[in-house]
Amino acid sequence: MPRKPRIWYPGAIYHVTCRGNHRQNIFRDSMDRYVYLSQLKQAMNDHDCKLLSYCLMTNHVHLQVETSNVELWHMMKQLNMKYVIYFNRKYDLVGRLFQGRYRAELIEDLRSCVPVSRYIHLNPVVAAICKSPEEYPWSSYRIFLGKESSPIVAPGKILDLFPVPKREQYRIYVERVLQDEVTDGSTEVANG
């Protein structure tokens, strides 16, 4: 049965996830993550996409991607193919690394990018890897706060939806959910 085509139009924004096959780790060390980010930058440049936010977990990734005049699958095919070749060579493996086709949810309006970025940035906290998203080195959260710079992430589209001071207002928006969780015992940390 053929796959259902993804909805696409110039400027479409997606929340993309890729998981390791059988939930295996797709990153075994820091070098793997550096290589992935380098290959992501190349694929974004080659296909004129923008990365709005990201988080690299151990066995999956979250990317918030804005396309231009090229469908998302072109960028994702290049990225996943090159990373699988790198990973299999490095670890002397063959076969699949990723669990099937990547998942891409269309984000239909700009305001909906905000809760998606919060969800992405809170992923390591929800997974109990760290207590604060700022502690996690493999996401774009510190870039949003202005603590790091990156040639790959374009947080302005999301930050521009916040009042001045934008970075601090974004921090409050993201981390307020953590305070609410402590107060009411909720585990629904990353929902809109």
ChimeraX attribute file (.defattr): number of C-alpha atoms within 10 A of each C-alpha:
attribute: neighborCount
match mode: 1-to-1
recipient: residues
	/A:1	3
	/A:2	4
	/A:3	6
	/A:4	6
	/A:5	6
	/A:6	13
	/A:7	11
	/A:8	16
	/A:9	13
	/A:10	12
	/A:11	15
	/A:12	21
	/A:13	27
	/A:14	23
	/A:15	21
	/A:16	18
	/A:17	19
	/A:18	22
	/A:19	22
	/A:20	18
	/A:21	16
	/A:22	11
	/A:23	13
	/A:24	15
	/A:25	16
	/A:26	24
	/A:27	20
	/A:28	13
	/A:29	10
	/A:30	10
	/A:31	10
	/A:32	16
	/A:33	17
	/A:34	13
	/A:35	16
	/A:36	22
	/A:37	18
	/A:38	15
	/A:39	17
	/A:40	22
	/A:41	18
	/A:42	16
	/A:43	20
	/A:44	23
	/A:45	13
	/A:46	13
	/A:47	19
	/A:48	14
	/A:49	23
	/A:50	20
	/A:51	21
	/A:52	24
	/A:53	27
	/A:54	23
	/A:55	24
	/A:56	25
	/A:57	20
	/A:58	18
	/A:59	18
	/A:60	19
	/A:61	21
	/A:62	24
	/A:63	23
	/A:64	24
	/A:65	26
	/A:66	21
	/A:67	22
	/A:68	16
	/A:69	13
	/A:70	17
	/A:71	18
	/A:72	25
	/A:73	15
	/A:74	13
	/A:75	21
	/A:76	19
	/A:77	14
	/A:78	17
	/A:79	20
	/A:80	20
	/A:81	13
	/A:82	16
	/A:83	21
	/A:84	19
	/A:85	15
	/A:86	15
	/A:87	20
	/A:88	14
	/A:89	11
	/A:90	10
	/A:91	9
	/A:92	8
	/A:93	12
	/A:94	11
	/A:95	9
	/A:96	13
	/A:97	24
	/A:98	21
	/A:99	15
	/A:100	11
	/A:101	13
	/A:102	15
	/A:103	15
	/A:104	20
	/A:105	13
	/A:106	17
	/A:107	17
	/A:108	11
	/A:109	9
	/A:110	12
	/A:111	12
	/A:112	13
	/A:113	21
	/A:114	20
	/A:115	16
	/A:116	21
	/A:117	25
	/A:118	23
	/A:119	19
	/A:120	25
	/A:121	29
	/A:122	27
	/A:123	22
	/A:124	24
	/A:125	18
	/A:126	18
	/A:127	10
	/A:128	10
	/A:129	13
	/A:130	14
	/A:131	14
	/A:132	15
	/A:133	25
	/A:134	22
	/A:135	14
	/A:136	21
	/A:137	12
	/A:138	21
	/A:139	24
	/A:140	28
	/A:141	27
	/A:142	19
	/A:143	17
	/A:144	25
	/A:145	18
	/A:146	12
	/A:147	9
	/A:148	10
	/A:149	13
	/A:150	11
	/A:151	7
	/A:152	19
	/A:153	18
	/A:154	19
	/A:155	21
	/A:156	12
	/A:157	13
	/A:158	20
	/A:159	20
	/A:160	12
	/A:161	15
	/A:162	15
	/A:163	11
	/A:164	11
	/A:165	9
	/A:166	17
	/A:167	19
	/A:168	16
	/A:169	16
	/A:170	23
	/A:171	17
	/A:172	13
	/A:173	15
	/A:174	22
	/A:175	19
	/A:176	13
	/A:177	20
	/A:178	23
	/A:179	13
	/A:180	14
	/A:181	14
	/A:182	11
	/A:183	9
	/A:184	8
	/A:185	11
	/A:186	11
	/A:187	13
	/A:188	12
	/A:189	21
	/A:190	19
	/A:191	10
	/A:192	12
